[in-house]
């Protein structure tokens, strides 16, 4: 079992979680915008509709990384 986190570590984790949440919000906006553009292109049949653009794939990957990091921080430093 992990030892209890120091109060300063908890405070720092809380700040970092806020920063990560802002990044998540920004990435979700980017993803929504990229998905909208992609779907519009698909409707116009100017692109292969079965393969998302690389930028969209990267945004989704980064979002998954940030969500995992935030989950790990919460689990370690901010147990409920």
Secondary structure, DSSP 8 states (H G I E B T S, - for coil): ------HHHHHHHHHHHHHHHHHHHHHHHHHHHHHHHHHHHHHTTSS-TTS--HHHHHHHHHHHHHHHHHHHHHHHH---
